Amino acid sequence: MARKKPRSKDTVGQVGLGIMGGAFARHLLADGFRVIGHDPSARAARALKRAGGEAVRSAAEVAARARVIITSLPSSAAMESAYFGKAGIAAGARPGTVVIEASTMTLGLKEKIHRRLARQGVILLDCPISGTGAQAAAKDIIVYASGDRGAFSRHRRVFDGFARGTYYCGEFGTGSKLKFVANLLVTIHNLSTAEAMVVGEKAGLDLGLLYQVIGDGAGSSRMFQVRGPLMVAGHYLPPHMKSEIYQKDIDIIDAFARRLKCPTPLFSGSLPFYTAALRQGWGRHDTAAIHAVLRKRAGLKGATPRCPSRRAAKGR
């Protein structure tokens, strides 16, 4: 049975219109929702307007005009401001408002926001995203939704509007725990992709050929497919995820595993390479830039060897 399309008056609020949030807004607009959004970046606000949404001056205004809101924010400071600042969500939200919190943050921070909003009758759902910015742009992300099941079910169409798939995972916080596990694997697989590229280059292989052939076999991974083309090109812009922002995710996962007293040998072993990427000036580039760190350690210089046909380098 076909999914019922939203009525034109169905409104979704969006707070945070960066790489991820901006993609959510565009997909929701394309799916027939009306989107009202706020971001402190004038550039992000203009992009929403060009896509057909309405940009407003504060998160409080978004909350006053939308009964369901999505937040996608880059830091704990941004979270505090967006939710509890003078013109934050809490200042405009009415009882019964549902907030889909899609950022990757510590579970403690999300639980604190959950409790504070609950005092005024606002429901927060913990719904982190699995996928890169490029995947979000292609509507190729998965949502790990957790929290009030009734609220989740009432707004299932919203999730379907911006994600390829959504899992309801249980009580509040389960989504974040799953996200930490997912990003632990992303951290490892990104480095393993870079390692494979450098070994291939040292062996004299054409990297476009390597990407095409290995990507179609048992040695592939989703990160190999997503970040391999950036490494083949030796160019890590535009970023799917900036290295300086991903460091926040790494720190969260590391602290989470330490609290569990759980050994993470592969994840822990990868951390120095991400730190080195920041020290070498790759902070505003995609996390694929750890490839440059390994190339330097391997004594490789100059541009990466590229496939004569750029088709392989661009991926599929």
Wavefront OBJ file of the C-alpha trace (Angstrom):
o trace
v 0.000 0.000 0.000
v 1.403 3.393 -0.998
v 2.420 5.741 1.788
v -0.021 8.589 2.246
v 1.415 11.896 1.097
v 1.390 14.761 3.601
v -1.182 17.501 3.128
v 0.236 20.822 2.010
v -0.510 22.306 5.433
v 1.611 19.703 7.268
v 4.476 21.685 8.801
v 7.853 20.555 10.088
v 10.186 22.839 12.027
v 13.904 22.544 11.463
v 16.559 23.952 13.815
v 20.035 23.555 12.343
v 20.349 23.774 8.557
v 23.931 22.649 8.006
v 25.110 19.745 5.857
v 22.735 17.259 7.496
v 19.858 19.507 8.553
v 19.790 21.299 5.221
v 19.475 17.958 3.435
v 16.604 16.918 5.713
v 14.769 20.148 4.913
v 15.182 19.762 1.150
v 13.836 16.207 1.185
v 10.870 17.150 3.341
v 10.005 20.016 1.000
v 10.251 17.681 -1.987
v 7.946 15.258 -0.187
v 5.231 17.881 0.204
v 5.834 19.188 3.719
v 6.024 22.838 4.586
v 9.341 23.548 6.354
v 9.998 26.433 8.736
v 13.634 26.607 9.780
v 16.257 28.516 11.699
v 20.035 28.573 11.566
v 22.401 31.316 12.751
v 24.140 31.073 9.375
v 22.654 33.499 6.858
v 23.966 31.271 4.078
v 22.052 28.264 5.439
v 18.895 30.360 5.785
v 19.181 31.516 2.160
v 19.599 27.920 1.016
v 16.365 26.968 2.774
v 14.527 29.820 1.070
v 15.865 28.788 -2.337
v 14.603 25.257 -1.702
v 11.117 26.583 -0.971
v 11.166 26.699 2.834
v 10.639 29.599 5.200
v 13.580 30.853 7.265
v 12.755 32.558 10.564
v 14.839 34.530 13.039
v 14.838 32.171 16.038
v 14.369 28.616 17.255
v 11.585 29.924 19.484
v 9.641 31.049 16.414
v 10.117 27.637 14.827
v 8.770 25.991 17.989
v 5.810 28.357 18.177
v 4.719 27.530 14.639
v 5.472 23.795 14.304
v 4.188 20.875 16.369
v 7.019 18.618 15.236
v 10.617 19.885 15.058
v 13.878 18.310 13.894
v 17.159 19.460 15.415
v 20.564 18.762 13.872
v 23.295 20.635 15.730
v 27.110 20.589 15.746
v 28.069 20.960 19.419
v 26.872 20.893 23.021
v 27.087 24.701 23.131
v 24.867 24.927 20.058
v 22.432 22.501 21.722
v 22.184 24.599 24.882
v 21.561 27.764 22.864
v 19.067 26.177 20.471
v 17.028 24.586 23.233
v 17.326 26.856 26.235
v 18.708 30.154 25.007
v 16.635 33.324 25.298
v 15.100 32.596 21.882
v 15.415 28.823 22.062
v 12.972 26.010 21.459
v 11.827 25.885 25.095
v 10.775 29.530 24.865
v 8.338 28.862 22.026
v 7.257 25.229 22.314
v 3.762 24.302 23.459
v 2.770 21.176 25.423
v 2.533 18.218 23.076
v 5.270 19.429 20.732
v 7.521 16.602 19.561
v 11.227 17.228 18.916
v 13.212 14.775 16.788
v 16.792 15.215 18.024
v 19.081 13.950 15.251
v 22.504 15.157 16.438
v 25.317 12.976 17.745
v 25.884 14.084 21.343
v 26.628 12.489 24.692
v 23.782 10.480 26.111
v 24.019 12.481 29.332
v 23.370 15.748 27.480
v 20.387 14.343 25.621
v 18.907 12.907 28.817
v 19.256 16.294 30.497
v 17.424 18.030 27.644
v 14.792 15.283 27.672
v 14.039 15.879 31.354
v 13.978 19.674 31.054
v 11.592 19.649 28.101
v 9.341 17.063 29.743
v 8.626 19.555 32.552
v 6.759 21.722 30.054
v 5.064 18.830 28.277
v 7.421 18.700 25.267
v 8.480 15.252 24.026
v 12.093 14.736 22.934
v 12.950 11.726 20.785
v 16.562 10.531 20.562
v 17.051 9.912 16.833
v 20.696 9.987 15.661
v 21.517 9.441 12.010
v 23.681 6.796 10.363
v 25.210 8.237 7.212
v 27.420 10.995 5.862
v 26.438 14.386 4.526
v 26.631 13.040 0.973
v 24.320 10.199 1.947
v 21.922 12.661 3.577
v 21.878 14.677 0.340
v 20.936 11.497 -1.534
v 18.327 10.499 1.097
v 20.468 7.454 1.868
v 20.523 7.639 5.663
v 19.119 5.492 8.454
v 17.529 6.858 11.623
v 17.930 5.132 14.993
v 14.779 6.394 16.727
v 14.206 5.950 20.453
v 11.896 7.374 23.086
v 8.106 7.771 23.310
v 6.736 5.203 20.849
v 3.402 6.944 20.437
v 5.096 10.198 19.444
v 7.328 8.298 17.033
v 4.374 6.537 15.407
v 2.352 9.736 15.020
v 5.158 11.346 13.060
v 6.442 8.370 11.099
v 5.719 10.195 7.822
v 8.243 12.864 8.794
v 10.996 10.272 9.179
v 10.026 8.728 5.843
v 10.283 12.186 4.303
v 14.006 12.627 4.951
v 15.482 9.133 5.480
v 15.837 5.925 3.491
v 14.895 3.915 6.543
v 14.020 4.305 10.214
v 14.281 1.800 13.048
v 12.329 2.251 16.247
v 14.878 1.032 18.779
v 13.155 1.287 22.171
v 13.521 3.479 25.221
v 15.095 6.920 25.084
v 18.862 6.713 24.629
v 18.962 3.403 22.777
v 19.319 5.271 19.504
v 22.433 7.075 20.736
v 24.023 3.852 21.989
v 23.518 2.274 18.578
v 24.923 5.389 16.907
v 28.081 5.142 19.024
v 28.559 1.557 17.851
v 27.925 2.562 14.232
v 30.433 5.414 14.383
v 32.994 3.181 16.059
v 32.839 1.065 12.896
v 32.891 4.146 10.635
v 36.063 5.333 12.388
v 37.772 1.988 11.819
v 36.534 1.459 8.252
v 37.580 4.946 7.176
v 41.131 4.225 8.317
v 41.122 0.757 6.769
v 40.103 2.327 3.447
v 42.969 4.818 3.665
v 45.382 2.014 4.553
v 44.272 -0.040 1.570
v 44.694 2.945 -0.754
v 48.223 3.637 0.479
v 49.288 0.002 0.233
v 47.892 -0.075 -3.295
v 49.697 3.109 -4.260
v 52.991 1.847 -2.837
v 52.506 -1.316 -4.908
v 52.104 0.768 -8.066
v 48.414 0.087 -8.560
v 46.088 2.508 -10.313
v 43.825 3.730 -7.504
v 40.790 4.077 -9.730
v 41.158 0.434 -10.678
v 41.690 -0.502 -7.015
v 38.518 1.343 -5.999
v 36.453 -0.254 -8.746
v 37.658 -3.826 -8.229
v 37.990 -3.959 -4.428
v 34.715 -2.075 -4.006
v 32.899 -4.883 -5.816
v 34.347 -7.663 -3.681
v 34.461 -9.073 -0.186
v 36.952 -6.489 1.059
v 34.610 -3.558 0.551
v 32.702 -1.566 3.163
v 30.255 1.310 3.037
v 33.058 3.700 4.006
v 35.229 2.277 1.229
v 32.437 3.086 -1.216
v 31.689 6.547 0.200
v 35.187 7.848 0.947
v 37.225 5.827 -1.514
v 36.581 8.305 -4.369
v 37.920 11.196 -2.264
v 41.087 9.238 -1.561
v 41.465 8.238 -5.208
v 41.256 11.901 -6.162
v 43.570 12.955 -3.322
v 41.102 15.780 -2.708
v 38.956 15.811 0.419
v 36.564 18.653 -0.394
v 33.708 19.284 -0.174
v 33.500 17.439 3.146
v 30.840 14.848 3.861
v 31.933 15.261 7.497
v 34.594 17.762 8.548
v 37.476 16.244 10.482
v 37.229 18.935 13.177
v 33.551 18.156 13.764
v 34.017 14.386 13.685
v 36.545 14.698 16.485
v 33.585 15.410 18.758
v 32.050 12.069 17.782
v 35.347 10.276 18.383
v 35.632 11.769 21.860
v 32.051 10.747 22.684
v 32.622 7.139 21.577
v 35.929 6.922 23.431
v 34.362 8.167 26.668
v 31.379 5.822 26.224
v 33.615 2.757 25.779
v 35.774 3.769 28.748
v 32.721 4.018 30.993
v 31.742 0.518 29.897
v 35.319 -0.653 30.586
v 35.200 -2.333 27.190
v 38.347 -2.937 25.115
v 38.284 -1.304 21.680
v 41.691 -2.146 20.168
v 40.917 -1.216 16.558
v 39.053 1.978 17.427
v 41.706 3.050 19.935
v 44.472 2.279 17.465
v 42.872 4.539 14.854
v 42.686 7.659 17.034
v 46.272 8.928 16.505
v 45.653 9.165 12.769
v 42.607 11.409 13.219
v 44.562 13.554 15.683
v 47.408 13.815 13.183
v 44.992 14.939 10.467
v 43.901 17.866 12.643
v 47.490 18.781 13.490
v 48.433 18.726 9.825
v 45.716 21.218 8.937
v 42.994 18.956 7.571
v 40.322 20.037 10.092
v 37.964 21.608 7.552
v 38.389 18.732 5.109
v 36.525 15.437 5.059
v 37.673 12.720 7.433
v 38.970 10.958 4.324
v 41.986 13.255 4.839
v 43.497 10.607 7.133
v 44.543 9.184 3.766
v 46.955 12.141 3.466
v 48.358 11.306 6.905
v 49.122 7.721 5.866
v 50.582 8.826 2.519
v 52.968 11.122 4.366
v 54.033 8.366 6.749
v 54.549 6.041 3.800
v 56.844 8.576 2.134
v 54.504 9.165 -0.799
v 54.628 12.584 -2.429
v 52.744 14.461 -5.101
v 49.273 13.742 -6.460
v 47.726 10.325 -6.066
v 47.787 8.133 -9.176
v 44.374 8.490 -10.811
v 42.433 6.240 -13.072
v 42.635 7.313 -16.735
v 38.846 7.124 -16.769
v 37.424 9.478 -14.131
v 34.295 7.347 -13.949
v 35.900 4.921 -11.466
v 37.215 7.786 -9.334
v 33.753 9.329 -9.035
v 32.259 6.119 -7.682
v 28.800 4.752 -8.185
l 1 2 3 4 5 6 7 8 9 10 11 12 13 14 15 16 17 18 19 20 21 22 23 24 25 26 27 28 29 30 31 32 33 34 35 36 37 38 39 40 41 42 43 44 45 46 47 48 49 50 51 52 53 54 55 56 57 58 59 60 61 62 63 64 65 66 67 68 69 70 71 72 73 74 75 76 77 78 79 80 81 82 83 84 85 86 87 88 89 90 91 92 93 94 95 96 97 98 99 100 101 102 103 104 105 106 107 108 109 110 111 112 113 114 115 116 117 118 119 120 121 122 123 124 125 126 127 128 129 130 131 132 133 134 135 136 137 138 139 140 141 142 143 144 145 146 147 148 149 150 151 152 153 154 155 156 157 158 159 160 161 162 163 164 165 166 167 168 169 170 171 172 173 174 175 176 177 178 179 180 181 182 183 184 185 186 187 188 189 190 191 192 193 194 195 196 197 198 199 200 201 202 203 204 205 206 207 208 209 210 211 212 213 214 215 216 217 218 219 220 221 222 223 224 225 226 227 228 229 230 231 232 233 234 235 236 237 238 239 240 241 242 243 244 245 246 247 248 249 250 251 252 253 254 255 256 257 258 259 260 261 262 263 264 265 266 267 268 269 270 271 272 273 274 275 276 277 278 279 280 281 282 283 284 285 286 287 288 289 290 291 292 293 294 295 296 297 298 299 300 301 302 303 304 305 306 307 308 309 310 311 312 313 314 315 316
